[in-house]
Amino acid sequence: MDKFQVGEEELLQFYQLKTINPTHSWVQDSSKLNNDETANNEIGMESSFDILKDFKYGNQISIDKESKAYLNNESLSYIKDPLNGQEMSKELQYLPHDSTRLKYLVNSKQFNVKAFLRDMHKQDSFNDLNNSLDKLDSDIQDQSIYLKQLVGKNFTKYVKIKNKLDQIYKEFDEKTNEKVQADFPKEKQINVESLNNKVDEVIRTTTFKLKPLMDNYQKILNYQTTKKFVEQNMLYFNLPKSLKKCLADNDFNQFMIQYSKGIAIYSGFNQSPNTSQSLIIKRIWSQVENLLTIYKDLIWNSLINSNFNVDQPQETILSLFSKLLNLENFISNNESENQVGDKNAASPSNENPILRWMTVKLNAFQNDLSELSSHMISKIIHSQKLILQNDTNQDNNQGSVELSYYLQINQLFHNITDIKDTEGLRSVADPNKINTISATNYLSLNSQSNYQGLTDSPIIIEMWLLILKYINDLWKICNQFIEFWEHIEKFLDGTYQNSIINEKRKESILIGNSNIIESYQKSLILKEEQINDIRSKGEGFIGLISQNLLSFFMSSQASLPSSLKKGHVREIAGGKKDTGSFLEYGFIPPNCNGLSCLRYLPKIVEPILRFSTELAQLNITPNGIDICRNTLSIIIDRCVGAISSTKLRDISNFYQLENWQVNETVTFSSKSQDNSKNLTFEYGVTQFPEIVTSFQEVSIKTTRDLLFAFEKLPVINGISVVSYPSKQLLTGIEIQQIISMEAVLEAILKNAAKDKDNPRNSHTILTLTNLQYIRECVFPNILQYFDDAFEWNLTSKNLELFSLLSKMESSIFGNYLSDLKINLRDTLEEKFHEINWPMYTSNSFRVGDYIIEALMILIVVHSECFRIGPQLIHKILIETQIFIARYLFESFKPYIGNLSNDGSLQVIVDLEFFQRVMGPLLEKDTEATLRACLQNCFQNDTSRLQKRIEEIEPIVSANLKRTAIQFAAFN
């Protein structure tokens, strides 16, 4: 049944009427019986006016009440967001508790759509807003259905209200006539004018209430229009998001496709008067331009930050340049480039992108090089200061050099003496010499031994490692530059340009646009002056490398702290001459020993040789090649000088390493005096000759590797930066070698001088054996090693060195014999004069004490020499027995003809016993002198002398038997 269909009875009952069509007054047509009650229920003029008054002001009162009610969270908890259905109390909790909240409430008179969408839904996407709009439409439809249901249920109340209003209008009509007005006071009279004013006021109030609803309706219409526009141009509004996704996915081709579509749409907007001035359109396009700038900078930074590894294909570089050129040509007429704050950001100028890229990279290399040099040199200088502060021997020019590491030289550099002629170098070893060492492999500049022990104190090694790190870091920068320049060279000779143009020509054929090639050719073709400028900048990098290296390698120990100053190289070049002192070499740690120089200088020089050669072979400019050659020549000379100076200083102080312990036993062969047989001796030497040999060989090898580095460096296009050393340079090396060998003798003399007051000891004997070993083995082998290394002929020269060595040996041995002879003389003199030869008598005829004690001294000497230098025994005995014989010859002269008979017999017993004890060691000169002494004692009566000798033979034999064990060493 229709809710709006009502029966006649219900209408009559509801309106209290007697008939459906009343024609008279209310009193006549009303169905009420009690007219008094009806009269009481009639609405007078005053009550009707009050109703209009309430209608005028009631709405304003309700607005104030609602405003106050909305300012508390309890009321807000019942209000929902019309778009997403959330409680408004949560969304407004961060806003102040004042009237500003009302503009976000949809049921408030102050509701503001822009503020609501801007502040409450600023994070919503287009899809979110679209879904919210659908939800809002659905809610409106639901409320319309609910309104219909509400009206249907309350129809009778609606009819009553309508009846009351009609009654009010009727009374106004009846009571506003002139007759009625006359009966009321003036202030209570109702006229049309006042009623019109009141109605206007009501209309204004009603309009005020209805205006938000009308505005909301207009906003909904605008929103629907906007939604339709956005849906039609969805690609444009999603363009920033699409471009961001392409950048995130590195899908640059799709990026350009999307950007091309966006340009077409934006051009259409600019031609339309409705959209050309739209702030939203311009804001979106501004975001697109920013993304395009990011894309350009991404490509540019990829070029700038590329490491140019050997494994990196050139297609990567060409691809990046192709994309960059695409952008340069694609947006040249559509936008102006905005330079980003990044120093590597693409420049907004119209400069050739290839030249711009080359310039930025070359400047970056130079900046990196300068920063590295400044940073590392500062560290090296600080390390030098620490070494000098820890120097406990600053008053000594020699400094505190750690020489103890030379004791492990064979472990530190054992590959020098163990590797035998592996490269087939010629060996001219003399087979007649003992312990001759064959040639060694000289082709490995930086040969590593298996034992990596320390060669110097830790603080010295720390500075060496800093220097090595500095050079290796320079090598890395140079390698990056070399790989980068290979790409530059392909641009300078047009290889890359041809590849890019061919690629673009293919694209233009597919696209059908022949003008593209011309625009690319303008950016790719380089002028001659531009090429020369790039080469000049490349030469500048080589010059900066050379300047930094020379500033470091030409500094002295005193000038190293000022090596960071500009013009330091020129100051050194115009300064004092090189004195050869180790203090003149600031690129080595203070007080470093020669071993650390030999280990670390090759490691330092090898990278310099490699990257200097590779830089020169880039053939950037002819002057660049000359710079590399001059730089290497100076560095090699300085390194050789440093090795020579530290070598000479350390060898001069090798006497400090002598521990007077036999290190090894050496076999020595010689001929007997009559050349009838070979005599073989084994004598001991200390570690000193071994240290000298190893150190000299390592020094020779390292120096040779530095000077002949060209053997291991490649020659490309006829370019080589290291050449065969000059004869003048090799002559200087020869002189330094001889001087260093003389320093060995100087070190030996320093130890020998310590025992000059007491030369008869084991130190002197070891010194003599060392000298013999050095003369017969060490020095000849070192000279032969030198000749093999430098293809020289130093062995065949008559060097004064060996004469000096022989004189030293003779001097030390003579000093030893002098002290021995003095001891023998004192002993003989003391014991000889204890006997009263003219009055001497004896029954036993034992050997005299002067002979026994003299022989015992020789026994002691024999014992000392037998353990250390048995080859010296024969020489010592020869000298001492002749000395004893001559002393006795002179001592018996005063007693000629004045000897008692027993005294004469005692002389025969003593002298015969001495000769028999010496046995095979007795020299002919000694025998002749003693025979002459006996003849003098017997006044040249040979027959009597011979007879006496035969008579005392049993006595001599008995004495020999009794002392056989005591003097067994002479047999």
TACOR-V998311 format. One record per run of one state. SS is the DSSP state (A for helix, B for strand, O for the rest). FROM is the first residue (numbers start at 1). TO is the last residue. If there is no record, write none. Layout:
ss->SS from->FROM to->TO
ss->SS from->FROM to->TO
This chain:
ss->O from->1 to->7
ss->A from->8 to->15
ss->O from->16 to->16
ss->B from->17 to->17
ss->O from->18 to->25
ss->A from->26 to->29
ss->B from->30 to->30
ss->O from->31 to->34
ss->A from->35 to->41
ss->O from->42 to->44
ss->A from->45 to->69
ss->O from->70 to->72
ss->A from->73 to->76
ss->O from->77 to->79
ss->B from->80 to->80
ss->O from->81 to->86
ss->B from->87 to->87
ss->A from->88 to->91
ss->O from->92 to->98
ss->A from->99 to->104
ss->O from->105 to->112
ss->A from->113 to->120
ss->O from->121 to->125
ss->A from->126 to->153
ss->O from->154 to->154
ss->A from->155 to->175
ss->O from->176 to->177
ss->A from->178 to->182
ss->O from->183 to->185
ss->A from->186 to->188
ss->O from->189 to->191
ss->A from->192 to->232
ss->O from->233 to->233
ss->A from->234 to->237
ss->O from->238 to->238
ss->A from->239 to->248
ss->O from->249 to->251
ss->A from->252 to->271
ss->O from->272 to->278
ss->A from->279 to->304
ss->O from->305 to->313
ss->A from->314 to->330
ss->O from->331 to->352
ss->A from->353 to->389
ss->O from->390 to->403
ss->A from->404 to->412
ss->O from->413 to->413
ss->A from->414 to->418
ss->O from->419 to->457
ss->A from->458 to->492
ss->O from->493 to->494
ss->A from->495 to->511
ss->O from->512 to->515
ss->A from->516 to->524
ss->O from->525 to->527
ss->A from->528 to->553
ss->O from->554 to->559
ss->A from->560 to->562
ss->O from->563 to->567
ss->A from->568 to->573
ss->O from->574 to->581
ss->A from->582 to->584
ss->O from->585 to->593
ss->A from->594 to->617
ss->O from->618 to->621
ss->A from->622 to->652
ss->O from->653 to->653
ss->A from->654 to->657
ss->O from->658 to->663
ss->B from->664 to->671
ss->O from->672 to->677
ss->B from->678 to->685
ss->O from->686 to->686
ss->A from->687 to->707
ss->O from->708 to->708
ss->A from->709 to->711
ss->O from->712 to->715
ss->B from->716 to->716
ss->O from->717 to->718
ss->B from->719 to->719
ss->O from->720 to->726
ss->A from->727 to->754
ss->O from->755 to->761
ss->A from->762 to->790
ss->O from->791 to->799
ss->A from->800 to->832
ss->O from->833 to->836
ss->A from->837 to->839
ss->O from->840 to->848
ss->A from->849 to->868
ss->O from->869 to->870
ss->A from->871 to->893
ss->O from->894 to->900
ss->A from->901 to->921
ss->O from->922 to->923
ss->A from->924 to->937
ss->O from->938 to->941
ss->A from->942 to->951
ss->O from->952 to->952
ss->A from->953 to->962
ss->O from->963 to->967
ss->A from->968 to->970
ss->O from->971 to->971
